[in-house]
Amino acid sequence: MSINNFDVNAAARKDSGVFGLPFSVEESELVLIPVPWEVTTSYGGGTSRGPDAILQASKQVDLFDADKGDFFKKGIAILDESADVHAWNDAGRMLAQKIIAQEDDVTDEMFGKINAYSDQLNQYVYAETKRLLSSGKKVGVVGGDHSVPFGAILAFLEKYPKMGVLHFDAHADMRNAYEGFEHSHASIMHNIIAKTSLQKLVQVGIRDFCEEEADLIKAHPERIKTFFDADLSDAKMQGESWDSLCDKIVAALPKEVYVSFDIDGLDPRFCPNTGTPVPGGLDWREALYLLKKVARSGRQIIGFDLNEVSPGLSESEWDANVGARLLYQLCGWVLT
């Protein structure tokens, strides 16, 4: 089916793509990379099932958008999940669970194997992102736990060396090799700061962090600007508007912005099955308003990752529903 024959008001067809759209990867301006990964997840699980759950829920998303118009006509498609990534995830997860449970038979070799699987994952995401960017596509990554976008950010930095990262999260993700895992979901931003050329990281919603992370943030005031959830909440209680607070967040960003969105940055009523939910956080409309302010400030949202969506064990698809709608908004601001 071509876009000319596509009924925007109809229910999604069984053979449709993400958001019920008819586009192939070749026809799409924006391509999504699903990464079913949760090797180092240390609390709640299920994020490896997140990309597929989001894909299925996305077919219930209405495409009309009063802010951004019919951006979907530029084409959005999602790659098939990689069999290799599934295999690495299953093998690495089996080993990591023994370490996380502090079992007696843990060996240094096990850590080495897990870190090797993570390296393979990083290389895969890097190669796919670079391939798509080189072919003129815009790219979004759909995780998986929050360790997955490391390779994508490396590839984006090669094309956009002056870009900044806008990081939505409950956690600072600044731990060094958490639980012995070099590429832990709790270490993604530490690795970005320590191992890449990124010059500006702006964090929003952070409310759960350790002393080591606080010290790292303080040690890099030029590279890291963190808007802690407690400070944002206090300012709102004292009468400052969210619009004014967003202006301060946006002012810290360079012209080209990559968004790294851990869904637990939202209030956990929107994502109760995410791996490490934390009380507090951004309201749905606050998060969307901030994205709008970034895009309308003259800055360009060049790409993104969305992580830590877990469908949970119940039949409710609430987390995937929220994840799919957030994904659609991220797609829109990249394509607008």
N, C-alpha and C positions, 0 to 999 in steps of 0.2 A: 504493500500500500504506500502510495506517495503522500507527501504532506498536503497536496492539492485535494486528495480524496479523504483526508483525515477529518473525522467529525470530533471537534474539540469538546462537544457537549455530551458525547456518548460514553457508555461504560467501556473500560479497557478491554481489548480483545485478548484472548488467551495467548496468542502468539506475539503480543506486543512487547516492547522493551521497557526500560525504566520509565516510570510515570505514565505507562500506557502508550508511549510514543512509538512511531513507526520507523525511526531512523536506524540505519546501520552505523557502525563505527566510521566508515568511510564518508558517510553523508553528514556526520555530526561535527559541529564546531567545538563542542566540549565532550571529552571522553572521561569516564569514571573508571578508576582501577579498584576493584574489590580486593581486600586483603584479609582473608579469614584466619586470624592469628590471635593467640592468647597464651603463648608459651610461658611467659613469666608472670602471668596474672596471679596475684598473691592473696586475694580475698575472694570476692564473688567471681564466678565464671560465666561463660556463654558468649563472649564477644566474638569468638570465631564464627558464630552463627549470625552475627549482626548484619554483615553485608547482604546475605540472602534474605533475611527478615525484612530489611529496609526495602530491598527490591520488590518483594511481594506486596508490602504495605504501600509502596509508592504508586501502585496502580489505582489507589483510591483517592489520590490527591487531585483536586480540581485545578486545572491549568490556568484559569483566569487569574490575573494579578493586576490589581488596580495601580500599584506603584510602578511596575516594570513592564507592563504590556505583555505582548505575546513573544517574549524572549525565547520560548521553547521552540519556535519555528527555526531558530538557528541550528537546532539539532543537539540532542543530548543522547548519548548511548553509554552502556556499561560493558566492559570486557567480561568474558567468562572467567569464573574463578579458576585459578591455576591449580592443577593436580599436584604439582611439585610443592606449592605452598601448603596445601592440605597435608601432604606427607611429612614435610618438615615440622609443621605445627604438631601433628599427632605424636611424632617421635620425640620432639623436644618437650612437649607437655608432659609426657609420661615420665621423663627423667626429672623435670623441674618439680613435679609434685612430690617426689621423694625428698628433694632438698627443702622445699617449703615446709613440708611436714616434719623436718629435722629427724629423718629416719637414721638408723645406726650405720647403714651401709653406703652412705654418701661418700663419693671419692672425687678427687680433683679432676679425673678424667670425665666425670659427668658434667662438671662445670664447663670443661673445654668443649664437649660436644654441643651443649646448649648454646654457648657463645658462637660456635661454628654455624649452627642452624640460623641464629639471628643474623650472622654475617651474610649467609646466603639470601635470607629474606631481604636485607638491606640492598644487596646487589641487584636482586630481582626488581624491587620497587624503583631503584635508581635507573636501571636499564629501561624499564617500561615507560617511566616518566620522561626520560631523555628522548626516547624514540618518538613518543607522541608530541612532545614540545618541538622536536626537530622537524616534524612533519607539518607543523603549523597549527596543531591542536591546542586547545586549552585543556587543563587537566585538573581533576579532583580525585582524591584518594578516599576510599570508604573502608575504614577498619571495622573490626579488629581492635586490639588494645592500642594504647597510645604510643607504643614503641614503633608502629609501622611506618610513620611518615619520614623517618630519618633519610632514607635514600631519595625520596621525593624532594625534600628540602635541599639536598645537595644538588640535584639536577636543576631545580629552580634557581639556585644561587649562581649556577654557571650561566644561565640566560639573563638573570636579573641580579647582578652583583650588588646593587644598592638597595635591594628590597628589605623590608622589615617583616617580622612575624607578629601578628596579633593573636595572642594565645588565650583562649577561653578555657577555664579549668577551675575545679575546686582545689587542685593540688599544684604546687610549684613545679613538680617534676624535675627537681634539681639534685636529686640524690646521686651519689657516685657509686655505680655498680651495686644497686640495691639487691640485697640477699645474695650477692656474689655474681649477679647477672649483669654483664657489661651493657647490654641493650635492654634493660628493664623498662616497663611502661612508666616506672617512677623516675627514670633517668633521661627521658627524651630531651628535655630542655638543657640539662647538664651537658649532654653529648653535643647538642647543637652549639652551645657556647664554647665548649672545650675543643671541638673537632671540626668546626666549620668557620667560614669567614663572616658569618652573619654579624652585622654591626648594630642591629636594633631589635630587641625582643620586648614587646609590650604585653604584659599579662593582666588579665581581668578576672575578678571573681575568686581569687586565691584565698582560701580559708583553712587549709590543712597543710602544714609544713613543719619541718624539723629545724633545729638550730643550724645544722650544716647548710640547709637551703637558705635560711635567712642570712647567714654569713656570706654565701656566694652572691646573693642579690646585692648586699651592701658593698661587696668588693668590686662590683662592675656597674657603677651608677651611670656610666655613659652608654653602656650596651643594654642594660636591663632596667626597665621601668615597670614596677609592679603596682597595680591598683588593687590593694587587698580588699576583700569583701567587707571586712569590719569597718574599714575607713569609708568605703562607699556608702554603707548602711548608716553610719554615724552622720555623714554629710546630708543624706536624705532626711534623716530624723531632725536635723537642725534647719531644714528648710531649703536646702539647695536642690535645684531641679535636676532630673536625670539628663535633660538636654544640656545643661551646663557641665555636668560631670562628663558627658560624652565628648563635649568640646575639648576638655582637658586630655582625655584619652586619645582622641584623634590627633591632637596637636603633637603628641609624642611620636607619631608614626611618620615614616618617609612617604614619598609619592607612590611607590609600588608596595603593595601589601599582600602578603600571603597569610591566610587565616588557618590557624590550627585549632580545631574546636573539639575539645573533650566534652561530651554531652553532660558529664557531671558538673560542669560549670553552671548549669541550670539548677534551679531549685529541684530537689529530688522528687517532688511530686510529678515532675515531667519525665523522670527516668528512674523509677524505683528499683529496677533490676540491674542498673549499671553496677560495675564491679565494686566500686568504693564510694557509695553515696555519702554526702556530707550535708548536714543541715545548713540552711542559708542558700546563698547563690542568687543568680539572676532570674528574674521573671522572664517568661517567654517573650513578651512584648519589649522588655528592656533589651534583650539580646538582639532582636530584630531591628530595633531602633538604632542601636549602635552600629550595626552593619550598614544601615541606610545612611547614617551620618558619615561613615567612612567613605562610602561610594559617592556621596554628593558633596564631599569636601574638595573634590578635584583630584583625589587619590584614585588609584586603580587597584581593584582587587584582582590579582593575577592568577590565583589558584587557591586551593584549600585542601584540608583533610578533615574528616569527621570520624570520630572514634568513640569507643567504649559504649556503643549501643548494644545491649544484651536483651534478647527477647524474653528471657526468664523461662520458668518451667510451667507457667500457667498457660491457658489457651488465649488469654488476653494478648492483643498485639499492641498494647498502649505504647511501650517503649519504641517499637518499630514504627508506629504511626507518627510519633513525635519526631523520630529520627528522619523519616522520609520527608516530612514537611520542612524540617530544618535543612535537609539536603537540597530541597527544591529552592529554598531561599538563597542558599549559597550559590547554587547554579545560576540563579537569576542575576545576582550581583556580579558574577564573573562575566556573564553574557550581555549585560546591559551597558 
